[in-house]
Amino acid sequence: MDKAYDAVLQSEVDASVIAKTSYSFLRDRFRYQCLCCGEEVYLAAVDSSERSPHFRHRRGNNDTECERYLGQPGAVEHFAFLRKHKQEHIEFCFNKDRRIFEICASFSEDELQVYEEENSRMTVSSKYYVEPFLSIPLNKGVFIPGGKSYFTITEFSTEYFVSFNSGVSRCIYQDVMRATEKINIFRVRMQDEHCRHQTSSLLYTDTKYIGISENEEALQELASLEYVISEEEMFSFTTENRIFYGLQFYVKRAEFSVLCFLQKHDYQIETAEAFSILWPPVYTRDSYSICTGDTVYVHSSFELIPHGNMNAGGTFVREISRNVLELHIDDEVIIHEKNIDICIQRERKLGNETVLEEPVTTYSDRYTVPDQYNYFLFDQNGCTRLTPGSNVYLSESDRIVGYKNGHLKAFVCACPKEKTGTRQLIDDILKYHPQSEPFELDDFMDIITDETVLSYLENCYRSGRINTVIKRYIKEELI
């Protein structure tokens, strides 16, 4: 078949155009899908002198039924609109702050509306015929439309099965974690702590990654390579009932020893490309670069190929000078080339922002934990998960936080205490701490305080003695 759906550029692409670009050789799994059946396809006959480049199904020979169906009028447009690859919804990540593995899911508002009407749940299991270890309602109370939601993976597996219709049909995600002796690579994101699993076997220089493995010696060998720069020490952590080792690094040069090591772990490395937005200034939101106007000027070390490594047409790109281009942003422009993966969106096209419910704050010195949310106590001992029905006594610095499906819902704080007046404080100290000492006027010559304290000092001057505790409070400016 000549056309396929590109899950990265989120548009229909032509095999002859893809064959002319460098990134067609990246062997990214799950990137291209059949416009008819939705299964994964790959680019074939790239270097052939007998056949033109085309897409083929990975499960063997080309599916003749798909070929016939795509010949029907309107079929390509119909399926290009309906088919969205599973990689658009699901990612696997490593949380570098919490040091756990996560599954990330994102859905549009329309998709969540349909799922909510059908009372669907997203389930995740480590094997096809076992009970899911995650079962999450697909609704707007759990997922923010258009945003990313992260859930902790508690069971180890090399592959995971995900369903969006309560387990009726499941998608399989293979090669999520490698064998014990192999290294798993996660790409570091600058925006947050979630590092995305590297689905491609190709790495790039000057790009930050985190290598994770159960084999400590493999990471030690990686850290010892000459052109591998590790800014932090190797660390270890325990999750999914296993001990893992991690190392954050980047490769300065694709040197022979680095190539050999990565090849041993089924990875390759190439020199990175460069891409930057010169003008106007943009800001980042949810990993998107947001521009306020319809034109941006960019510097690119590679050629932008319409419907090849970008989803826009040729009329949206104009060359200003060498490596400097003018891009017209109608809605959004997606650019994917080697290590570059960027989406530029126009601000006015984003629609209304989702208004999140503000957490409710409650004040109580003695709080009985309800079963409405998941509650955690933050005090001087750290963080403690609370059991529904238990009673908690709060001091002034303690706080209880309630979560529901990862969303902040409630705060519980101790009742605010009225500030003790200066006169009352002096009387209490005199009552409970009666010790005194000789009064020295020179000790208080430079003191600036209120009338209550000055009146007390005047009485001390007459009597010749001062309360020891009050003297210290005055010196430390506590009263």
N, C-alpha and C positions, 0 to 999 in steps of 0.2 A: 504494500500500500504506500502511496506517495505522501500521505499526511498523517499526522498524529497529534495528540494533545500534549503540550509541554506543561508539566506541573509547576515548574519554576517560573516560567514567563506567563503561565496561566492563559495560554492562547493556543490556537492551532498553528502548527509549524509545518514547513515543507521539507522533505528529505533532501532535495537538491541544495537548498540553502544551508541546512545544517552541515552537510558534507563539506562545505567550503570553509567552515570555521574551525578554530583550534579546539574549542571545548567539546566538539563531537567525539573526541577520543578519551574523555574523562571517565567513561564507563560508570557514570552515576546510576546507581540502581534506582528504579521506580520513577525516573524523571519523565519518560515518554510512555503514553498509554494509547491503546487502540481506541479510535473514535467510536467504534461500534460496541465491543464487548467490555471495554474498560480495563482489560488485562495489560500487563506490562509488555512493551515492544522495544526493540533496539534497532539501531541504524545498521543496515547491512549493505554490502557491495560498495563501500566507500572508494576503494582503490581498483575496482573492477573495470576492465576495458570492454566487457561484454554486456554488463547490465548496468542500468542507472541506479543510483542510491535509492534505497527504499527501507521501510520499516517492516520488521518481522516479529512475530510472537516468540517469546522466549521458550515456550513449552514445546517447540519443535517446528514442524512445517507451518507455513502460513495458513491461517484459518480461511478456507475458501468461503465459508458462510459469511464471514465479516466482509470479505472482498465483494461478494454479491450484494450484500445489504447496502454497502457504501455506494453502490452504483445507483441506488434509488434517488430520485430528486429530493433534495432537502435533507437527506440523511446525515451528511457531514455536519451541517449547521446545527441540526437538532442534537446530535450527540456531543458536539463540541460545547454546547451550552449546558447539557445535563451532566456530563461526566467530569467529576473532579476527583483527582487521585487521593488515595488515603493519606499520602504524605502531607497534604494541605491541612489535615486536621490533627495529625499526631506527630509529635517529635519525642525523642528520648534525650534526656539531659542529665548533667551532673551538677548538683548544687555545690559550688566551691566553698560557700560559707558554712552550710550545715553538713557538708560532706555526705550526701546521700544521692541516690539515683532517683530520677523523677520521670514521669510521663507527662508531657505537655499536650493539652487539647485546646483547640480554638474552633469556634463556630460562628457563622453569621447570625444576625437577628432572625432572618427568615427561616434558617435551618432550625434554630432553637424553638421557634414558634411551632414548627411542624412536629418536632420531637416531643414538645410539651403537650400538644394535643393528643399525641399517641401514647403518652405516659411511658416513653422510652427511657432506658437507662444505658449508660456506657459501662460495659463490663471489661475487665482486663484479667486474663489468666495466663499462667505460665505453661500450661499444656491444654490441648484441645478438649480433653474429656475430664477436666477437673473443675471444681467450683472456682469462680473468679475470686481473686483476693481484693479486687476493687469493684464496687458496684455503685455508680453515681447517677442520680437523676439528671436527665438532660433537660434543664430548664434555666430560666434567666435568674433564678435565685441562687444557682450554683455557678453558672458560667456568665461572664460578662460578654455580651455580643461584640464580636470583632476583636476581643482581647484574648490573652493566653492565660489558661489556668493550669497550675502545676499540682501533681499528686505524687506522693511518695510511693516508690516501688518497694514492697516488702519481701518479695520472693525472687530469688535469683533464677535466671534462665537465659539461654542463648537466643531464645526467640519468645515472642509474646503474641497472644491472640486477643484482639480487640473487637468488640461488637458495639454497634450504635443502636441496636434494636433489641436490647435485653437478652442477647445471646442467640437469637434466631439465626443470624448469619455472622461470620467472623472474618476479620482480616488478619493475616499473619504478617508479623514483622520479624524478619530473620536477621541473623548476624548482629543482634543488638549488643551482645557481649561475646567476646572471643574466648577461646580455650584458656586454661589456667596459665600456660607459659607465654601467651601472646599479650601484646599491649593494645589497650583500647584508647583511641584518641578522641578527645572532646575539644571543640574549638571555643576559645574564651571570647565572651561578648563583653564589650566595653560598657554596655548600658546597664547590665545587672549581673547577678551572681550565677545565672543559669547558663551553663556551658553546653552547647549543642553537640550531640553525638555525630561524629564524622562518618557519614554514610558512604562517601567516596573514598577510594584508596589513595587518592592524590592529595599530598600536602604541599604547602608553599613556604618559601623563605620569608623571614621577617613577619611571620604571623604567629600569634600566641596560641598555644595549645596546652592542654593538660593530658598527660599520659597516665593511664591507670591500669594496674595489673595486680594479680595475686602473686606474681613472680617478682620479688624484690630485686633480684640480681639483674633482671632485664632492665629495670629503670636505673639501676646503678651504672650499668653499661652505657645507657643512653646519656646520662649526666656526664660521663667521663669523655664523651666525644669532643673533639677540639672545637668544632663550629656549632655545637649545641650550647645555647646560653640559657642557664636556669637562674632566674632572679631570686628564687626562694629555695629553701632546703626541701629535700624530699620528705613527704609526710606519710603517715599511715592512719587508717581509720577502719572502723568496723561497721558494716551494714549488711542487711540480708543474711545475717548469721555467718558472714565471711570476713576475713581480714584482707584489705586492699592497701596498695601503696600507690602514691600519686606524686607527680612531678610536673610543675608548670614550666614551660620552656618555649623557645623559638629557635629556629635554625638560621644562622647567619649566612651560610653558603652551602649550596648543594654539592658538597665535597664527596669523594669516593667512599670514605669510611662511613659517612652518614647514609649514603645511598645503599651500601651493603647492609647496614643495620636495619634500615627501614624495610628493605626488600625481604629480609628474614622474617619480618612481622607483617608481610603482605601490604606494605605501603610504598609509595613512590613520592618523590619530591621534585618540584620545579621552581624556577625563579618567579617571584610574585609580580603581578601587574600592579599598576598604580591608577587610582581614580580619585579625584577630589572635586568638590563643588567650590568654584571660585567666587561666584556672585549670583544672587544676593545671599546674605547670611540665612542659613536654615537652622531649624532646631529639630531635635530628635524626640519622637513620641512612639512608644511601643515598637522600637526598632525601625521605624519609618523616618525618612528625612522629609520634613514638612517645609514647603516653600509658600510664601504669601502671594507671589505673582504667578504668571503663566509662562515665564521664561527664566531659565537658569543657564549660567555659563560654567562649563566644566573643563577640567584637564584630564585627558585620558591617554595612557600609554599604549592602548590598543584601539583597533578600529571598531566603531559601533556599527553593527550590521542589523538593519531593520528586520524584525521577525527572525533574527538569528540569535544574537546574544542580547537583544533588547526586544521588548514587546511592541514598540511603536513603529510606525511606518517611516519611510524615507523623508516625507515632508516635515517631520518633527525634528530633524537634525540638520544643522547648517554649520559648516566649517568656517571658523573665524580666522584662525592661523594654525600653524603646526601644533597638533595635540590640544588645541583649544577649540571647543565646540559650543554651539548654542542649541539648547534643547527647549522645545516647546512642550509644556506640561498641560495637557488638556484635563486629564483626570489623575493618572499615575503612570510613571515610567519605571519598568523593572529592567535592571541590567545585571546579567550574570555572565562572568567571564573569569575563568580560573579562580583566583581567590576573591574576586569582587562579586558581592551579592548585595545589591542595594535597591531600594524601592523609594522613589521620590514622589511624594503626593502633594497635590495642590490643596491648600488649607480650606478653601471655600467648598471643596468637593467632599469633605469628610462627613458632612451632615451634623446633626445635633449630638452633642456629647452625652454620654450616659451619666445620669445623675444618680450617684450612689447614696444610699440611706446613711445618714449620720449615726454613729454609735450613740446609744443612750447611756448617760452617766448617772449612777445611783450612789448615794452617800449612806453608809451604815457602818457602825463600829462592830456589830455582830451580824454576819451575813449567812443565811442558810442557802446553800447552793442548789438551785433548781435543775431540772433536766432539760431545759429549753435549749441551751448551747453547750459547747465544750469550754469549760472554765479552767483558767490557769492563775495561780497565785504568784505574783512577783514580789519578793521581799528580800531581806538581807542575805538569805540562804540561796537565792537564785530563783528558778522557776519550778513550780510544783503543779502537776495536774490534779484537779479537785474532783472528788466523787460526789455525784448528786445526793443531796440529803445531808451532807456534812455541814457542820457549823464552823465558821472561820471568824476569828477576832482580829480586827485590823488595827494596826498602829498608824501613826500619821504618814509614814513613808511607804506603807504597803499598798498594793493595788491588785485587783482581780480583773482579768480581761476575758471576755466571752467571745468565742469564735463559732461560726457556723459555716461548714464547707470551705474553710480557709478565709472567710470574710469576717472582718472585725464588726461585732454587733453590740457589745456592751462593755462599759467600764464600771467598776465598783471601787469607791475610795472611802477612806475613813471620814467621819463627820469632821468638818473643819472646827478647830478649837479656837475659842475667843482668846485674843491676845491679852495676857495679864497686864493690868495697869502698873505704872512705875511705883505708885504709892503702895498698892497691894503686894507687889514683889518685895519691896523693902520691908514691909511688915511681916511677910512670910519668912524672910531670911532672919530677921531679928527673933522670930518665934522659934524656928527650928534649928538655927545655927547661931547660938548666942555668944560664941567666942569673939573676943575683941583684942585690940592692941592700941598702943599710944598713937594719937593723932599728930601727924607732921604736916603743917600747912604747906611746906614747900613741895610736897608730893602732888598737890592739886592746883598749883599756880597756873598751869597751861590747860586745864580741863575746860572743855566747852560742852555744857549739858543743859538740861531743862531746869525749870524752877523747883520741881519736887526734889531733885538730887541736890541742888544748891541749898535748899532749906535744910536738908538732912546734914550736909557738910557744915552748915552754920551751927547746928546743935552740937555736932562733934567738936567743933572748935571751942565751944563754951565748956563742954564736959571734959575735953582733953583725951577722949578715946573714940575709936571708930571700929565698927564691926569688920572683922577680917574678910568675910565673904563678900560683903558689900564693897569693900575697898578694891578687891580683885575684879568685881563686876564693873566698877567704874573705870578702872585702869584698862580693862579689855574692851571698853565701850559696849558692854552688854546691856547697860541701862543708861 
